[in-house]
Amino acid sequence: MNRRSYCVVGGGISGLTAAYRLRAAGGDDAMITLFDPADRLGGILRTELVGGQPMDLGAEAFVLRRPEVPALLAELGLAGRQRTTTGARPLIYSGQQLHALPSGTVVGIPSSALSLAGLVDEATMARIEDEPARPFCWRPGSDPAVAELVADRFGEQTVARSVDPLLCGVYAGSAATIGLRAAAPNLAAALDRGAASVTDAVRQALPPAGDGPVFGALDGGYRVLVDELVARSRARRVRAAVVEIGRSGHGWELHDDTGARWHADAVILAIPAPRLVLLVDEIAPRSAAAARRITSASSAVVALAVPLDTPFPQCSGVLVASGERLRAKAITLSSRKWGPRGNTQLLRLSFGRFGDDLADRASDEELLAWARDDLATVFGVTVHPIECRVQRWIEAMPQYGPGHADLVAEVRAGLPSGLAVAGSYLDGIGVPACVAAAGRAVTGLLEAL
Ligand SMILES: Cc1cc2nc3c(=O)[nH]c(=O)nc-3n(C[C@H](O)[C@H](O)[C@H](O)COP(=O)(O)OP(=O)(O)OC[C@H]3O[C@@H](n4cnc5c(N)ncnc54)[C@H](O)[C@@H]3O)c2cc1C
């Protein structure tokens, strides 16, 4: 009998989903080996106890608008562990004040002046109102940076105060660095269809008004999903980094950093783009060249447990506008967002934007001090942490710049048969998109074999 052997490189959600899907397709006959040098699997999905409660120090949520994560949870028998938000909404910190999150926008791009009332000045309001009447020219298929389009049509304040806080929360990037097609695919599609103005395109792209929660999470944290995928995949775990891949007969030979060699009929590379470049430079130079052009941002998360009676307002957190004198780019009041548990309040502050080196450079003590200062500035609250954790995510957030989809197509087109890629730099940065890309990688590999 011909048993197929697979190697999965990278044990984040992308690699774990791929390993699970390979097991589901190949059954007991599939030999699956999973490589990751980290002390525990999950990559950016990392749950730790903070203040005695499980808390996610990397990704903490998933968008419910996409079906992949709820479907995967249901498939794994974990649907009952899904939590949704309390209904508390985030605020925007701009002009040294807190404002309601704009409504009727697509990633902060307004569908009317009313959307940004109170957040931008009168001149910007007038400009937004006037936008449909101004001559507009769009080249179908083009992919400008979000700022290029939005500043021109709605003014710089709309970019800095409404769009940047949202894009920074998702990508640790800004409207200047993220392409429109990645940030707002439905809006770009409406423009391609011939929308008369950007306002018109935003109106066409607005998600249907629903009153359901936008985000889900896992009771017990992402660790619950990670553990289940590990168990279900029944992959042999190798705690080492793969440092080289080469042809071996009809398959592949992998070398890890302990000097061991491994054979595989097919390989899934579920590692970040900068790591992919190092592994495929010789065997897939076209893919490596494209992946090299995908830049990444680093981020640091300061997670805090504070006394239950710390008087935070009733909001799920704060997104910070560009140009504010704060160090944090976002604050999540986790206990307000997901509901209180235990006898402490949990919150997290995120630091680091594309182009700065805060996450690499700042010491834990500095990050903690900045967290306390920013909480005092934004909420007027002095916190007395019961427990604190600092987690750094270096080069973890790929930047979906203008033309990103073309780079991804190049990465995939340059791969030889028997190699596939999965990861957050491909079809979307969030966990749902990673789950989808991992499924796509497995389907493609199995068809090729
Ligand atoms: C701070 C932060 C907050 C986020 N919040 C959210 C959120 O709330 N919701 C959401 O949907 N998304 C969120 N994201 C995005 C999401 O977490 C990631 O896109 C996703 O987890 C990436 O998974 P991955 O498996 O592709 O990569 P990773 O999780 O980075 O895993 C890659 C793995 O590959 C391993 N590796 C690297 N090189 C090698 C090698 N040579 N050999 C073997 N193994 C190797 C690494 O050790 C790592 O474990 C967030 C990201 C960050 C950084």
The ligand as an SDF file (V2000), in Angstrom:
LIG
                    3D

 53 58  0  0  0  0  0  0  0  0999 V2000
   -1.4280   41.1890   18.0630 C   0  0  0  0  0  0  0  0  0  0  0  0
   -2.2920   40.5330   17.0270 C   0  0  0  0  0  0  0  0  0  0  0  0
   -3.6620   40.5240   17.1950 C   0  0  0  0  0  0  0  0  0  0  0  0
   -4.4840   39.9010   16.2540 C   0  0  0  0  0  0  0  0  0  0  0  0
   -5.8310   39.8680   16.4670 N   0  0  0  0  0  0  0  0  0  0  0  0
   -6.6210   39.1830   15.6190 C   0  0  0  0  0  0  0  0  0  0  0  0
   -7.9980   38.9950   15.9190 C   0  0  0  0  0  0  0  0  0  0  0  0
   -8.4890   39.4130   16.9830 O   0  0  0  0  0  0  0  0  0  0  0  0
   -8.7600   38.3210   15.0230 N   0  0  0  0  0  0  0  0  0  0  0  0
   -8.2320   37.7830   13.8760 C   0  0  0  0  0  0  0  0  0  0  0  0
   -8.9800   37.1690   13.0970 O   0  0  0  0  0  0  0  0  0  0  0  0
   -6.9070   37.9030   13.5920 N   0  0  0  0  0  0  0  0  0  0  0  0
   -6.0990   38.5830   14.4360 C   0  0  0  0  0  0  0  0  0  0  0  0
   -4.7610   38.6810   14.1820 N   0  0  0  0  0  0  0  0  0  0  0  0
   -4.2170   38.0160   12.9880 C   0  0  0  0  0  0  0  0  0  0  0  0
   -4.0760   36.4960   13.2230 C   0  0  0  0  0  0  0  0  0  0  0  0
   -3.7450   36.2280   14.5510 O   0  0  0  0  0  0  0  0  0  0  0  0
   -2.9590   35.9170   12.3750 C   0  0  0  0  0  0  0  0  0  0  0  0
   -3.0640   36.3470   11.0460 O   0  0  0  0  0  0  0  0  0  0  0  0
   -2.9600   34.3930   12.3770 C   0  0  0  0  0  0  0  0  0  0  0  0
   -3.0090   33.8910   13.6950 O   0  0  0  0  0  0  0  0  0  0  0  0
   -1.7380   33.9080   11.6260 C   0  0  0  0  0  0  0  0  0  0  0  0
   -1.6630   32.5100   11.7110 O   0  0  0  0  0  0  0  0  0  0  0  0
   -0.5500   31.7150   10.8950 P   0  0  0  0  0  0  0  0  0  0  0  0
   -0.6660   30.2810   11.2680 O   0  0  0  0  0  0  0  0  0  0  0  0
   -0.6770   32.0330    9.4470 O   0  0  0  0  0  0  0  0  0  0  0  0
    0.8420   32.3290   11.3510 O   0  0  0  0  0  0  0  0  0  0  0  0
    1.5490   32.2920   12.7740 P   0  0  0  0  0  0  0  0  0  0  0  0
    0.5540   32.2670   13.8570 O   0  0  0  0  0  0  0  0  0  0  0  0
    2.5690   33.3520   12.7370 O   0  0  0  0  0  0  0  0  0  0  0  0
    2.2650   30.8700   12.7910 O   0  0  0  0  0  0  0  0  0  0  0  0
    3.4060   30.6080   12.0380 C   0  0  0  0  0  0  0  0  0  0  0  0
    4.2170   29.5550   12.7920 C   0  0  0  0  0  0  0  0  0  0  0  0
    5.3160   29.1830   11.9780 O   0  0  0  0  0  0  0  0  0  0  0  0
    6.3950   28.8820   12.8150 C   0  0  0  0  0  0  0  0  0  0  0  0
    7.6070   28.9570   12.0030 N   0  0  0  0  0  0  0  0  0  0  0  0
    8.2180   30.0480   11.4770 C   0  0  0  0  0  0  0  0  0  0  0  0
    9.2860   29.6830   10.7490 N   0  0  0  0  0  0  0  0  0  0  0  0
    9.3450   28.3250   10.8070 C   0  0  0  0  0  0  0  0  0  0  0  0
   10.2230   27.3420   10.2420 C   0  0  0  0  0  0  0  0  0  0  0  0
   11.2650   27.6910    9.4740 N   0  0  0  0  0  0  0  0  0  0  0  0
    9.9880   26.0320   10.5010 N   0  0  0  0  0  0  0  0  0  0  0  0
    8.9370   25.6640   11.2630 C   0  0  0  0  0  0  0  0  0  0  0  0
    8.0700   26.5500   11.8180 N   0  0  0  0  0  0  0  0  0  0  0  0
    8.2770   27.8600   11.5910 C   0  0  0  0  0  0  0  0  0  0  0  0
    6.3150   29.9260   13.9220 C   0  0  0  0  0  0  0  0  0  0  0  0
    6.9940   29.4790   15.0910 O   0  0  0  0  0  0  0  0  0  0  0  0
    4.8010   30.0660   14.1050 C   0  0  0  0  0  0  0  0  0  0  0  0
    4.3330   29.2570   15.1700 O   0  0  0  0  0  0  0  0  0  0  0  0
   -3.9120   39.2910   15.1030 C   0  0  0  0  0  0  0  0  0  0  0  0
   -2.5210   39.3150   14.9280 C   0  0  0  0  0  0  0  0  0  0  0  0
   -1.7180   39.9190   15.8870 C   0  0  0  0  0  0  0  0  0  0  0  0
   -0.2190   39.9200   15.7000 C   0  0  0  0  0  0  0  0  0  0  0  0
  1  2  1  0
  2  3  1  0
  2 52  2  0
  3  4  2  0
  4  5  1  0
  4 50  1  0
  5  6  2  0
  6  7  1  0
  6 13  1  0
  7  8  2  0
  7  9  1  0
  9 10  1  0
 10 11  2  0
 10 12  1  0
 12 13  2  0
 13 14  1  0
 14 15  1  0
 14 50  1  0
 15 16  1  0
 16 17  1  0
 16 18  1  0
 18 19  1  0
 18 20  1  0
 20 21  1  0
 20 22  1  0
 22 23  1  0
 23 24  1  0
 24 25  2  0
 24 26  1  0
 24 27  1  0
 27 28  1  0
 28 29  2  0
 28 30  1  0
 28 31  1  0
 31 32  1  0
 32 33  1  0
 33 34  1  0
 33 48  1  0
 34 35  1  0
 35 36  1  0
 35 46  1  0
 36 37  1  0
 36 45  1  0
 37 38  2  0
 38 39  1  0
 39 40  1  0
 39 45  2  0
 40 41  1  0
 40 42  2  0
 42 43  1  0
 43 44  2  0
 44 45  1  0
 46 47  1  0
 46 48  1  0
 48 49  1  0
 50 51  2  0
 51 52  1  0
 52 53  1  0
M  END
$$$$
